Amino acid sequence: MLIEQGKLDVSLPLAHYHPAFAAHDKDKVTVAPALSHQAGIPVRPNFESYEEICDWQKACKRIANLPLEWEPGSRAQYHSTNWGWIIGPVIEAAGGDTFANLFRKLIFKPLGIDREMYFGMDDESLRRATYFEAQPTQREQVTTAPSRDTAMQAGNIPGPLLDFMNRTDVRQACMPSVNGMMSARAIARLYAAMNGPVDGIQLVNEKTLNHATALLTPPNMLPECFGYGFGLGYVLKGPKNSPGDLFGHGGAGGSEGMCNRKLNLSIGFTKSRMDTHRDAPGHTFDLIMKHVYEHFGRHGDGGFYERAL
């Protein structure tokens, strides 16, 4: 939306919007590779405490001070928790408000999902929210996130992930890559409003969506769960000749959100019992997609997901 409004230019250096990001020779890192997980700073810093990791300004400052691990744009690696703290200050500078306020004002309220989607929960929403639970025989949530932590300090999102996510202070903090709390209806409604009007509200036009869903990452660098790779933040899983026909993103423990542009069909899925890694056989979402295939056909007008089930 900010791109469409002329407030954000993804070809500009990220430091243009977030000057602190220029530290350690990152002054030339542009917004586009940062959005597509190619910024070169995928490893979490050693946060000192839960207080620090839950403090938006402090966390963004820690991420901005990280040194590069590779030349931005030369390779792709999922930036997991870091992504929101990299991109968040850019969105705030371009939009002129806090991250949470911008999403609430521009997206959540117009779509009528402001009591179903949060980046930082209030007391009322906390009372309504469910808590994550482990699989009966498994408490460790497998993750694609790189980590070098050996001591696993308190602020480093220690395993099990569900214990971290169930903390009240974590749920009330703004951590865009970590703690977005939402209903399946809200997810589906948001994705649908990107591809066309929902009750008269359309978030972006077709040209902007084409831009956001153009493949930016090099081939064969990411795990299978990321499809063909990333556009401007979105995972692309459409047909090989047009991967942006299906875009979306998964969440911790098995939640998913996606939009099939050709079918004009959006899906949101949330769950409280955490699945193992998205590549694991028998993942809950694969069972859902099996029924979708049965109804629409495996490659019906645009395809849903090029993966053998």
C-alpha positions in Angstrom: 0.0 0.0 0.0 2.8 2.4 0.8 4.5 1.6 -2.5 1.2 2.3 -4.3 0.9 5.6 -2.5 4.4 6.7 -3.5 5.6 6.7 0.1 8.0 3.7 -0.2 10.5 3.0 -2.8 12.0 -0.5 -2.5 15.0 0.4 -4.7 16.2 2.9 -2.1 18.7 1.9 0.6 17.0 0.7 3.8 19.0 3.3 5.7 17.2 6.0 3.8 14.2 5.2 6.0 16.1 3.8 9.0 19.4 5.5 9.3 20.7 3.3 12.1 20.6 0.4 9.7 23.7 1.8 7.9 26.0 0.5 10.7 28.6 -2.1 9.7 28.6 -1.2 6.0 24.9 -1.9 5.5 24.3 1.6 4.0 23.8 0.2 0.5 21.4 -2.6 1.4 18.1 -1.7 -0.4 14.6 -2.5 0.7 13.8 -5.1 -1.9 16.3 -7.7 -0.9 15.5 -7.1 2.8 11.8 -7.8 2.0 12.8 -11.0 0.1 15.0 -12.4 2.9 18.3 -11.5 1.1 19.5 -8.8 3.5 22.4 -10.9 4.8 21.6 -10.7 8.6 19.6 -13.9 9.3 21.0 -14.8 12.7 19.4 -13.4 15.9 21.5 -11.3 18.2 21.9 -12.3 21.9 19.1 -10.4 23.5 19.8 -9.8 27.2 16.3 -10.4 28.5 12.6 -10.8 27.7 12.3 -7.1 28.4 14.7 -6.2 25.7 13.2 -8.5 23.1 9.7 -7.2 23.9 10.8 -3.6 23.5 10.2 -2.6 19.9 12.8 0.2 19.8 15.5 -1.7 21.5 15.0 -4.8 19.4 15.1 -2.8 16.2 18.2 -1.1 17.3 19.9 -4.5 18.0 19.0 -5.8 14.6 20.2 -2.6 12.9 23.6 -3.0 14.5 24.2 -6.5 13.1 27.1 -7.0 10.7 26.5 -8.5 7.2 27.1 -12.2 6.7 27.1 -12.0 2.9 26.6 -9.5 0.1 22.9 -8.6 0.2 21.1 -10.0 -2.8 23.7 -12.7 -3.5 21.8 -15.4 -1.6 18.6 -16.1 0.2 18.1 -17.4 3.7 15.0 -17.1 5.8 15.4 -14.2 8.2 12.8 -15.6 10.6 12.5 -13.4 13.6 14.8 -10.7 12.3 12.7 -9.8 9.3 10.0 -7.8 11.2 12.7 -5.8 13.1 14.4 -5.1 9.8 11.3 -4.0 7.8 9.3 -2.5 10.7 11.2 0.7 11.0 11.0 1.2 7.3 7.2 0.9 7.3 7.0 3.3 10.2 9.2 5.9 8.6 7.3 5.7 5.2 3.9 5.6 6.9 4.4 8.2 9.5 3.0 6.1 12.4 3.9 3.1 14.6 3.8 -0.3 13.0 0.8 -1.5 14.9 -1.2 1.7 14.4 -0.5 1.7 10.6 -1.8 -1.9 10.2 -4.8 -1.2 12.4 -5.7 2.1 10.6 -5.0 1.0 7.0 -5.9 -2.7 7.0 -7.5 -4.1 10.1 -10.3 -1.5 10.7 -11.3 -1.1 7.1 -11.7 -4.8 6.7 -13.5 -5.3 10.0 -10.8 -7.5 11.5 -9.4 -5.1 14.1 -10.7 -7.5 16.9 -9.3 -10.5 15.1 -5.7 -9.5 14.1 -3.0 -8.0 16.3 0.6 -7.1 16.5 0.6 -6.6 20.2 -2.6 -7.7 22.1 -4.5 -5.7 24.6 -6.1 -7.1 27.8 -9.4 -7.8 26.2 -8.0 -9.8 23.3 -5.7 -11.7 25.6 -8.7 -13.1 27.4 -10.1 -14.3 24.1 -6.9 -15.8 22.7 -6.1 -19.5 22.8 -2.7 -20.9 23.9 -0.3 -23.0 21.9 0.1 -26.6 23.0 2.6 -29.3 22.0 2.1 -32.5 20.2 1.6 -35.3 22.7 5.1 -36.7 22.1 6.9 -33.6 21.0 7.7 -30.3 22.6 10.4 -29.0 20.4 9.2 -27.0 17.5 11.5 -27.5 14.5 12.4 -24.3 12.7 14.1 -23.2 9.6 15.7 -20.3 11.5 19.5 -20.3 11.7 20.9 -20.1 15.2 24.3 -20.1 16.7 23.1 -19.8 20.3 24.7 -22.3 22.5 23.7 -20.8 25.9 20.2 -19.9 24.7 19.8 -16.8 26.8 16.3 -15.9 27.9 15.7 -13.4 25.2 16.8 -15.6 22.3 13.4 -17.3 21.8 14.5 -20.5 23.5 12.8 -23.8 22.8 10.1 -24.9 23.1 8.9 -22.1 20.9 5.3 -22.5 22.3 6.4 -21.6 25.8 7.8 -18.3 24.5 4.7 -17.6 22.4 2.4 -18.3 25.4 4.0 -15.6 27.6 1.8 -12.6 28.2 4.6 -10.0 27.7 5.5 -11.6 24.4 1.8 -11.5 23.2 1.5 -7.9 24.2 4.7 -6.8 22.4 5.0 -5.8 18.8 7.1 -8.5 17.0 5.9 -8.6 13.4 7.8 -11.8 12.4 7.0 -13.6 15.6 3.8 -12.9 17.4 1.1 -11.8 15.0 -2.1 -13.2 16.6 -5.1 -13.6 14.4 -8.1 -15.6 13.4 -8.4 -17.7 10.2 -11.2 -15.5 9.0 -9.0 -12.4 9.4 -6.2 -14.1 7.4 -8.5 -15.1 4.6 -10.2 -11.7 4.5 -6.8 -9.9 4.3 -5.5 -12.0 1.4 -8.8 -11.7 -0.4 -8.7 -7.9 -0.2 -5.3 -7.9 -1.9 -6.7 -9.7 -4.9 -10.0 -7.8 -5.2 -12.6 -5.9 -3.3 -14.0 -7.3 -0.1 -17.1 -5.4 1.0 -15.9 -2.6 -1.2 -12.3 -2.6 0.3 -9.4 -3.4 -2.0 -6.0 -3.0 -0.4 -3.8 -2.7 -3.6 -4.3 -2.6 -7.3 -3.3 -5.3 -9.7 -0.1 -3.6 -10.8 1.1 -3.3 -7.2 0.2 -6.9 -6.4 2.1 -8.1 -9.5 5.1 -6.2 -8.2 4.8 -7.7 -4.8 4.5 -11.2 -6.1 7.3 -11.2 -8.6 10.0 -13.8 -7.8 13.2 -12.1 -6.4 15.2 -14.9 -4.8 17.7 -17.2 -6.6 16.5 -20.7 -7.3 17.2 -23.7 -5.1 18.4 -21.8 -2.1 15.5 -22.2 0.3 13.7 -25.2 1.9 10.8 -26.7 0.0 8.3 -25.1 2.4 9.1 -21.7 0.7 7.9 -22.9 -2.7 9.8 -21.1 -5.5 11.0 -18.5 -3.1 10.1 -14.9 -2.1 8.6 -11.8 -3.7 8.4 -8.7 -1.6 7.8 -10.7 1.6 5.5 -13.3 0.2 6.2 -17.0 -0.4 5.3 -17.9 -4.1 3.9 -21.3 -4.8 2.0 -21.0 -8.0 2.7 -22.9 -11.3 6.3 -22.9 -12.4 5.7 -20.5 -15.2 3.9 -18.1 -12.9 4.8 -18.7 -9.3 3.1 -15.5 -8.1 -0.3 -16.8 -9.0 -0.4 -18.3 -5.5 1.2 -16.2 -2.7 1.1 -16.3 1.0 3.0 -17.3 4.1 2.9 -19.8 6.9 3.2 -19.3 10.6 4.6 -21.0 13.6 3.3 -24.5 14.3 1.3 -25.0 11.1 -0.8 -21.9 10.5 -1.1 -20.7 6.9 -2.5 -17.9 4.8 -2.6 -17.8 1.0 -4.4 -16.4 -2.1 -4.9 -18.1 -5.4 -5.2 -15.2 -7.7 -6.6 -17.1 -10.7 -9.3 -18.8 -8.7 -9.8 -15.7 -6.6 -9.8 -17.9 -3.5 -8.1 -17.1 -0.2 -7.5 -19.4 2.7 -6.7 -18.8 6.3 -5.8 -21.6 8.7 -4.9 -21.4 12.4 -4.3 -24.0 15.0 -3.2 -24.2 18.6 -1.5 -27.6 18.5 1.9 -27.0 16.9 2.9 -29.2 14.0 6.5 -30.1 13.2 8.4 -28.4 10.3 6.3 -27.5 7.2 8.3 -30.1 5.2 7.3 -32.9 7.5 5.1 -35.7 6.0 1.5 -35.5 7.1 1.5 -31.8 7.9 -2.0 -30.6 8.8 -2.1 -28.1 6.0 -1.3 -30.8 3.4 -4.5 -32.6 4.5 -6.5 -29.4 3.9 -4.9 -28.9 0.5 -5.8 -32.5 -0.4 -9.5 -31.6 0.0 -8.9 -28.3 -1.9 -7.4 -30.3 -4.8 -10.4 -32.7 -4.8 -12.7 -29.8 -5.2 -10.8 -27.5 -7.6 -8.4 -30.0 -9.2 -4.7 -30.2 -8.6 -3.7 -27.5 -11.2 -7.1 -25.9 -11.6 -6.7 -22.5 -13.2 -3.5 -21.4 -11.7 -2.7 -24.3 -9.4 -2.4 -24.2 -5.7 0.7 -25.8 -4.7 3.3 -27.7 -6.8 4.2 -30.4 -4.4 3.4 -34.1 -4.5 1.2 -35.2 -1.7 
